[in-house]
């Protein structure tokens, strides 16, 4: 059990918010000692040159930029993979920024809304646990997870209901990417010639459309239908190795 206080550096460029964060540590997390604060990237790296904190509490936006925090986190993790970085940010709507900083190696994200920073969040990171998120961001993560599961479930149901096999999916996916039937026939491991692919297209039209809708269906309409049924996933639309 650690007998000395944990050492933390706070990186925050808004004086009022920095003062509030310091008060949270002093009043609610006595196990932690603030050994330095920085309002700019330069001040932060100067602090890091003379000490090794147990935790860096890092705001993403510094000096008007929303990416400096991501860059700091990435550099920290590249130089020391054991460095513990907890993001404390007011970027409550910029989900892409959250993904970027998690990819950079952050140990958690606390949004400056709702319950704010708690002792549980800080101590969980100091204890080496990942990931630390407060309730506002957890709600968003859970909703995204539920949405992802629902979409994947619909895709699996469509594949079963419309009897879609590997070659059907490959054919539809490459049509969506703009491949001609000649190009698809030349894909590695594709056991169909152009005439067979024309028959496959006709067969897919019969499977994916009601009888009343089957007149004059071209490749574009077929692909649109495959997206509508979730057979194709726009986020995973990549060509096979040729």
C-alpha positions as CSV (number, residue, x, y, z in Angstrom):
1,X,0.0,0.0,0.0
2,X,1.3,3.4,-1.0
3,X,2.2,5.5,2.1
4,X,3.2,8.7,0.3
5,X,0.7,10.9,-1.5
6,X,0.2,10.4,-5.2
7,X,1.7,13.2,-7.3
8,X,-0.4,14.9,-9.9
9,X,0.1,17.6,-12.5
10,X,-2.9,19.5,-13.7
11,X,-2.9,20.9,-17.2
12,X,-5.6,23.5,-17.6
13,X,-5.6,26.9,-19.4
14,X,-8.7,28.5,-17.7
15,X,-7.7,30.0,-14.4
16,X,-11.2,29.7,-12.8
17,X,-11.5,26.0,-13.8
18,X,-7.9,25.3,-12.7
19,X,-8.8,26.8,-9.3
20,X,-11.9,24.7,-9.1
21,X,-10.0,21.5,-10.0
22,X,-7.4,22.2,-7.3
23,X,-10.2,22.6,-4.8
24,X,-11.6,19.2,-5.7
25,X,-8.3,17.6,-5.0
26,X,-7.7,19.4,-1.8
27,X,-11.1,18.8,-0.3
28,X,-12.2,15.5,-1.8
29,X,-9.0,13.6,-2.7
30,X,-6.5,14.1,0.1
31,X,-4.5,11.0,-1.1
32,X,-3.2,13.1,-4.0
33,X,-0.7,16.0,-3.9
34,X,-0.7,18.6,-6.7
35,X,3.0,19.1,-7.5
36,X,2.5,21.5,-10.4
37,X,0.0,23.1,-12.8
38,X,0.5,24.2,-16.4
39,X,-1.6,26.5,-18.6
40,X,0.4,25.9,-21.8
41,X,2.2,23.0,-23.5
42,X,5.5,24.6,-22.9
43,X,4.9,25.0,-19.1
44,X,3.8,21.3,-19.0
45,X,6.9,19.9,-20.6
46,X,9.1,22.1,-18.4
47,X,7.4,20.6,-15.3
48,X,7.8,17.1,-16.7
49,X,11.5,17.7,-17.1
50,X,12.0,17.9,-13.4
51,X,9.6,15.3,-12.0
52,X,7.7,12.2,-12.6
53,X,4.0,12.5,-11.5
54,X,1.8,9.5,-10.8
55,X,-1.0,11.1,-12.8
56,X,-1.4,13.9,-15.4
57,X,-4.9,15.4,-15.4
58,X,-5.1,16.9,-18.9
59,X,-7.4,19.3,-20.5
60,X,-7.7,18.8,-24.2
61,X,-8.1,22.4,-25.2
62,X,-5.1,24.7,-24.6
63,X,-4.7,28.2,-26.0
64,X,-7.7,27.9,-28.2
65,X,-6.6,24.6,-29.8
66,X,-8.6,21.4,-29.2
67,X,-5.8,19.1,-30.4
68,X,-2.9,20.0,-28.2
69,X,-4.1,17.7,-25.4
70,X,-4.2,14.8,-27.9
71,X,-0.6,15.6,-29.0
72,X,0.6,15.8,-25.4
73,X,-1.1,12.5,-24.5
74,X,0.4,10.7,-27.5
75,X,3.9,12.0,-26.8
76,X,3.7,11.0,-23.1
77,X,2.6,7.5,-23.9
78,X,5.3,7.1,-26.6
79,X,8.0,8.1,-24.2
80,X,6.6,6.3,-21.2
81,X,3.8,3.7,-21.7
82,X,3.2,3.6,-17.9
83,X,2.3,7.3,-17.7
84,X,-1.2,7.7,-16.4
85,X,-3.2,10.3,-18.2
86,X,-6.8,11.2,-17.2
87,X,-8.6,13.6,-19.6
88,X,-10.7,16.3,-17.9
89,X,-12.3,18.2,-20.7
90,X,-15.1,20.7,-21.6
91,X,-15.3,19.2,-25.1
92,X,-18.6,17.7,-24.3
93,X,-19.8,17.3,-27.9
94,X,-16.7,16.5,-29.8
95,X,-16.9,12.7,-29.9
96,X,-14.2,12.5,-32.6
97,X,-11.8,14.2,-30.2
98,X,-12.6,11.6,-27.5
99,X,-11.7,8.8,-30.0
100,X,-8.5,10.6,-30.9
101,X,-7.3,10.9,-27.4
102,X,-8.2,7.3,-26.5
103,X,-6.3,6.2,-29.5
104,X,-3.4,8.3,-28.2
105,X,-3.4,6.2,-25.0
106,X,-5.5,8.1,-22.5
107,X,-6.6,6.1,-19.4
108,X,-10.0,7.7,-19.3
109,X,-12.1,10.8,-20.0
110,X,-14.0,12.9,-17.5
111,X,-16.4,15.4,-19.1
112,X,-16.8,18.7,-17.4
113,X,-20.5,18.2,-16.9
114,X,-22.7,16.3,-14.5
115,X,-20.8,14.8,-11.6
116,X,-17.5,16.2,-12.8
117,X,-14.3,14.8,-11.2
118,X,-14.6,12.3,-8.3
119,X,-12.3,10.5,-6.0
120,X,-13.4,7.2,-7.5
121,X,-12.4,8.3,-11.0
122,X,-8.9,9.5,-9.9
123,X,-8.1,6.6,-7.7
124,X,-9.2,4.0,-10.3
125,X,-6.7,5.4,-12.7
126,X,-4.0,5.6,-10.1
127,X,-4.7,1.9,-9.2
128,X,-4.0,1.0,-12.9
129,X,-7.5,0.4,-14.0
130,X,-8.9,1.3,-17.4
131,X,-11.1,2.9,-18.5
132,X,-12.3,5.8,-16.2
133,X,-15.4,7.6,-17.5
134,X,-17.9,9.7,-15.7
135,X,-21.6,9.3,-16.1
136,X,-22.2,11.8,-18.9
137,X,-19.7,10.1,-21.2
138,X,-20.7,6.6,-20.1
139,X,-24.3,7.3,-21.1
140,X,-23.1,8.2,-24.6
141,X,-20.8,5.2,-24.8
142,X,-23.6,2.9,-23.8
143,X,-26.0,4.4,-26.3
144,X,-23.4,4.0,-29.1
145,X,-22.8,0.3,-28.0
146,X,-26.5,-0.4,-28.0
147,X,-26.9,1.2,-31.4
148,X,-24.0,-0.8,-32.8
149,X,-25.4,-4.1,-31.5
150,X,-28.8,-3.3,-33.0
151,X,-27.3,-2.6,-36.4
152,X,-25.2,-5.8,-36.3
153,X,-28.2,-7.8,-35.3
154,X,-30.3,-6.4,-38.2
155,X,-27.4,-7.3,-40.5
156,X,-27.2,-10.9,-39.2
157,X,-31.0,-11.2,-39.5
158,X,-30.9,-10.0,-43.1
159,X,-28.1,-12.3,-44.0
160,X,-30.1,-15.3,-42.7
161,X,-33.5,-14.2,-44.0
162,X,-32.3,-13.5,-47.5
163,X,-29.9,-16.4,-47.6
164,X,-26.8,-14.3,-48.3
165,X,-23.6,-16.2,-48.6
166,X,-19.9,-15.0,-48.8
167,X,-20.0,-14.6,-52.6
168,X,-23.3,-12.7,-52.5
169,X,-21.8,-10.2,-50.0
170,X,-18.6,-9.8,-52.0
171,X,-20.5,-9.2,-55.2
172,X,-22.7,-6.6,-53.6
173,X,-19.9,-4.9,-51.8
174,X,-17.8,-4.5,-54.9
175,X,-20.7,-3.3,-56.9
176,X,-21.1,-0.6,-54.2
177,X,-17.5,0.3,-54.7
178,X,-18.0,0.8,-58.4
179,X,-16.5,-2.4,-59.7
180,X,-17.8,-3.8,-63.0
181,X,-18.8,-7.4,-63.3
182,X,-15.6,-8.0,-65.3
183,X,-13.5,-6.6,-62.4
184,X,-15.4,-8.6,-59.8
185,X,-15.0,-11.8,-61.8
186,X,-11.2,-11.3,-61.7
187,X,-11.1,-10.9,-57.9
188,X,-8.9,-13.5,-56.1
189,X,-11.0,-16.5,-55.1
190,X,-14.1,-15.4,-57.0
191,X,-15.3,-18.6,-58.8
192,X,-17.8,-16.8,-61.1
193,X,-17.5,-15.5,-64.6
194,X,-19.3,-12.5,-66.0
195,X,-22.4,-14.4,-67.2
196,X,-22.6,-16.2,-63.8
197,X,-22.5,-12.8,-62.0
198,X,-25.3,-11.5,-64.2
199,X,-27.4,-14.5,-63.1
200,X,-26.3,-13.8,-59.5
201,X,-27.5,-10.2,-59.8
202,X,-30.9,-11.4,-61.1
203,X,-31.1,-13.9,-58.3
204,X,-30.3,-11.3,-55.7
205,X,-33.0,-9.0,-57.1
206,X,-35.5,-11.8,-56.8
207,X,-34.5,-12.4,-53.2
208,X,-34.2,-8.8,-52.0
209,X,-37.3,-7.3,-53.7
210,X,-40.9,-8.1,-53.5
211,X,-42.4,-9.3,-56.8
212,X,-44.2,-5.9,-57.3
213,X,-40.8,-4.1,-57.1
214,X,-38.7,-6.3,-59.5
215,X,-39.2,-4.4,-62.7
216,X,-36.2,-2.6,-64.1
217,X,-33.9,-3.1,-61.1
218,X,-30.3,-2.1,-62.0
219,X,-27.1,-2.7,-60.1
220,X,-27.4,0.7,-58.3
221,X,-30.9,0.0,-57.0
222,X,-29.7,-3.5,-55.9
223,X,-26.9,-2.0,-53.9
224,X,-29.1,0.6,-52.3
225,X,-31.5,-2.2,-51.3
226,X,-28.5,-4.1,-49.7
227,X,-27.7,-1.0,-47.7
228,X,-31.4,-0.6,-46.7
229,X,-31.5,-4.1,-45.4
230,X,-28.1,-3.7,-43.6
231,X,-26.5,-6.5,-45.7
232,X,-23.8,-4.0,-46.5
233,X,-22.2,-1.8,-43.9
234,X,-21.1,1.6,-45.1
235,X,-18.5,1.8,-42.4
236,X,-16.8,-1.4,-43.6
237,X,-17.0,-0.9,-47.3
238,X,-13.5,-2.0,-48.5
239,X,-12.4,-3.9,-51.5
240,X,-10.8,-7.4,-51.2
241,X,-7.2,-7.9,-52.1
242,X,-7.0,-8.5,-55.9
